Amino acid sequence: MPEEIAPELVLLADRLAAASVGRKLLPGRSVGASRSDLVRSDYIRLLNEASVLAFSTDSRARMLAYDIVTHSLALRTKDGPGLIHSVDFILSRLANFPGRRLLRQNHHATFDTNPGSAVPLLLEALMRERENTVDGFAHAPTDFQLDFFRALETQTAVSISAPTSAGKSFVLGQHIIRKVRAVPGCCIIYLVPTRALIREVMLRLRKELADSRLGGVAQRCVPLPAVEGDTPNGLIYVLTQERLLSLLHVAGESFRMHLLIVDEAQGVRDGSRGVLLQTGIEQALLRCPKAEVVFASPLIRNPSRFLELFTDSRGHSALERHSPVGQNFILVESDRVATTHLHFSLLRHGPRVPRGFRELSADFRRMGSLQQRAALSVAVTGENESCLIYSNGPSEAEDLARRLILLRPAASVGQEVLDSIAYIEEHIHPEYPLIAALRRGVAFHHGEMPASVRGGVEDLFRLRKLHFICCTSTLLQGVNLPMDSAPSPP
């Protein structure tokens, strides 16, 4: 941890996180769980310290401040307006305006009946929001989003590294809108690593363009060259590296591009596909040397390397470590003696923080690995929650889904699920394995499935019509889905 953070504060924050996770996330009956209860004075100290840490420029200090307010809110909501307004103020100081907006939505009654804190604090929060206000943005962005947007405004080459939850996609969407408005007939290429991500990006861009009254901008996901005068309002390609190479070949000398966005740019190191990605980027920039280029990656140490590799080091690079959302890493181990007991511990800044044993109904010691994962997933996922479970391949994802079906009671499903089942029966096969899974609120998702079926699974999960998706890395690279918990195998 940074030097300015006292070790005893870290230990106190660990106890807070352990208490929050133990009460809200862990399944089963507690059996000798380690004590981490805090008294009211501990919460007061933690929130006071968080308000100071929020001033820091060190990402770890800011992450600790955010950690404190989220776990405090999870445990002490009954404390009423005082706690909620304190959290609101600290989120403003952190410039976490998306988080603050969600807080106000969830506790709107408190803000309606109790407008809040002392006037100086209200003024500080108001000024902090004003500093981050940008014309065209519906809401104030975070500090990272603001810096990223300004860099795109002034530089022709930008490479950014940040957590997947930092809001890179939102800023890229706003920059695309700005570019389309500024350049008549603008041609933009948005590179993504997988076919599964093409649909995600196209749907998001379509909505953002429509919200900005730019519905006439053409979008393509196939390497079909533009005919001059055919797309006067602009053209956006969303392509994989293979499709970019096809477009370069088919378009020949007529290839044009004003902006190239390389999402998940770290893919250049991925063997043969990385070679294709690097070749596509080099050829596109060679034909259009005046085009802007943006590289976006999740938490790589050297984002400037892309500028060195493709632009002779010109441009701007930045590394952001602070994430505006909270994460809990929970380690699970089976007990050597009691076969129905699991030991949980929280992975924090240093040593594990033990949360003791929980007794569940399943006999974990006598299960295979996949059966353990299925049983644990069911145990940690509430009836109104959803869960994403990663697998090592398509066959494992389908096998895990079959095991989940056996643990799920028969229940009625929504009309959206029934419509999806009817589509699969008619267009794929009446006995396609996904049908039985969907009837129990379960699905699998991998690259060998038909694209229309994969897209349907994603839509159902977004609508919260499914409780579980057993997936491969097709959902790991940038596809955004609502997720309440994601257990790892014991």
C-alpha positions, 0 to 999 in steps of 0.5 A: 500500500502507499506510504501515506496509508497507515497499516492499522487503517488497512487492517480495519478496512479489511475487517470491513470488507470481510464483514460485508462479504460475509453478510452479503455474498457467502452461502450456507450456514456460518460455522465458526466464522472469523469475527470482523464486527465493527462498532459505529466509531470504526465506521466513522473513522473509516469514512473520515479516512476515505474522505481524505484518501479521495484527495490522493492521486495514488490509484491504490489510495482512491480504490481503498476510499471507494472500497470503504464507502461501498462496504460501509453502505452495504452494512450500515444502510439502516444508519439513514441519511447521514451515511448516504450523504457521506457516501455521496460526498466521497463519491463526488470527491473521487469524481465517481459520478456514475457511482453517485448517480446509481446511489441517488437512484437507489436512495432517491427517497433520502435525497428527496426528503433530506437534501443533505450535508453542510453547505461547504460540502455541497458546494465542493461536490457541486464544483467537482461535478462542474469541473468534469462537465462536458458539452454533449455528455448526458452526465459528468464523466470520471477523471479518467474519462475526461482526460481520455476524451481531451487526449482524443480531442488534441492528439492524432494517436492515443494509447490507453490502458485501464480496467474493463470497467473504467468507461473506455467504450463510453468515451470512444463512442462519444469521440466517434460522434464528434468525429462523424459530425466534424468530418463529412463522409467520415470513415471509421474502423472499429477493430474488435478481437472476436465475432461475439464482440461485433454485435455488442459494439454495433448495438451500442454504437447504434443507440449512441448515434440514434441518441445523438440524432445521427441515425443516418450513419451507415454501419457494416460488420462485413468487408464490403467497400464503400462506394463513393457517395453511397454513405454521405453521413459517414460509415463505421465498420466494426470488424475483426482483424481477419475482416479488416485484412479482407477489406484491405484486399477487396478495397485495394487503392480505394481504401479510405479511413479517418479513424482507426480504433483498436479495442483489446489491443493487447491481442497483438501478442496472441500468436497467429491472430496477433500477427494478423492484427498487427499486419492489419493495423500496419497496412491500414495506417500505411494506406491512410497515414493521416488517419487518427488511431486509438489503442485501448487495452485492459491494464497493460503496463506499457501502453506507449509500446503501441505508439512505438510500434505503429506511430513512431512514438508520436501521440499520447499514452496513459495508464489508469489503475483505478476502477470505478466499480468494486470487486471482491476476490473470494477464495474457496477451499473444501474442508479435509474432514467435514465434506459439506464445509467450505472455507472462504477467505477474501483476497485483499492487499496482502495476506488473505482475510479469513471468513471461516467455514460455511456449511452447505447441503452439498457433499463437495469432497465427493464431487468432481470439479465441474459438479463442484463448480455447478453446486457452488454457483447455485449456492452463491446466486440468489433467485433474483441474481445472475452468474457468469461461469467461465469454462476452458472450452465449448464442450466443458461449457455445455457439460457444466450447463447440463450439471446446472440443469440437474440442480435447478428446479423446474419453473416457468420461464418468460415469453422471451425465453420461449420465443428463443426456444421456438427460434432454435427449434425451427432454425437450428434443431429441435433437440439442440442442447441449449433448449433444455438449459433455457427451460431451467434459466441456464445457457451456454455461450461459446464461439462454435454456436451460431451467431444468432443463438449467441446473440439471443443468449446475451440478450436474454441475460441482459434482460435478466431472463437467465440466471446462469451462463456457462461460457468460454473466453468469448464473453471475456473480451469486452462483452458487457453483461449484468452480473451479480456474482461470478464464483470460482471453483473450490 
